[in-house]
Amino acid sequence: MRQPGMYSGMLSGGGISGRTGPHLLPLARIKKIMKKSSDDVKMISGEAPIVFSKACELFIEEITRRSWMMTMQGKRRTLHKEDVASAVMATDVFDFLATLVSDSSGNSQGTPPTAALEQ
């Protein structure tokens, strides 16, 4: 009988095929974003949104951990958007978010940050 591999439990419900287990992020929304990314993208396999979903989950977990460290440095117990901004600014790998978080602190119009990305 085959033994589970080292990474078998990491991908939603035990397999990359994605036919089992719940997904934390809506796959239809991920697929829609993927299709909107380029006019050249016509067909997307069923597995691709599952991989993107897991990647998004890992990204959210990592940025939350780093933001929580900023919260703890401020001797608080509630994570604020300023903590996320500080975590982004302090981490080189998140440089692609620097303009987004620097704009969000002065965002008085109430427009969602994704609106800036769609322009």
N, C-alpha and C positions, 0 to 999 in steps of 0.2 A: 504494500500500500504506500502511496506517495505521501511524504511528509511535507507539511507546509513550509514554504521558504521563509527566509529572514524578513522579507518585505511583504509577505502575503497579506498581512493585516492592515497595511498602510493605506491601500487604495480602497475607497468606499465599499465596504461589504465584502472584501476579500478577493476582488478580481478587477482587472482593468477592462474586462468585457462590459462591466457596468450593468449587466442584466440582473444583478442581485443587489440588495441593500438600498437604503435611502440615500439620496444625495442632499447635501446641505445647501447647495445652491441650485437654482432652477436651470436645468439643462436647456430648456427652450430659449430662455433669455440669453444664455451663453452663446447658443447657436446663432441667434439673431444678431448679437454683437459681432460675432465672427463674420457673418455674411455682410454686415454693414462696413466692415473694415476695408474692403476693396471691391471694386466692380468685377475683378477677375475671379473672386471666390464664388463659385456656382454650387458646387457639391461639397458636403461635409459628411464624413463618415460618422457613424453612431458613436464610435469610441473617442473621437477628438474632443467633443464637449465634456466628456467625463474626465479626460486628462486635464483640460483647462479648469474644470471645477475643482479638482484636487489641488492644482497649482494655486488657484485663488485662495483656497482654504489655508494652504501653507503660508502664503503671503500674508494673509490677515492675521494668522497666529503669530508670525514673526514680528510684524509691525506692532501688534498689540503688546507682545512681550517687551519690546524696546520702549514703547510708550509707557508701559506700566513702570519700568525702571525710572523714567522721568517723573512719574507721579510720586513714586516712593522717595526720590531725591527731594521733592518738594514737601515731603512729610504730609501727604494727603492720601485719602483712600478713594477718591473719585477721579477717574481718568477724564481729562478735558481735551478739547481739540488742540490746545496749546502744547499738551504733552505729545500728541501725535506729530505736530509740527517740529517740536524739538527733537524727537526721535528721527524724523526724516532728515533734518539738517545735520544731525550728529553722525549719520550713517552714510558712507560713500555710496553704497549700493542703491540707496534710495534717492540719489541725486536727480533722477528723472521726475521726481515729485516736488522738487524744491520750489518751482514757480507756482505750483498748485497750492501748496500750504502757505507760501508767503502771501498769495492773493487772498486766501480764505480768511486771514485775520482781519482784512479790511473790507470784506464782502458785506456791504450794508444793504444791497438790493435783495438779498435772500435768494439769489439764483444758485442752483445746485452746482457743485464743482464740476460735474460732468458737462455742463453747458459750455464751459471754457474749452473742453477737449473736443467738442463737436464742431467748433467754429473753424 
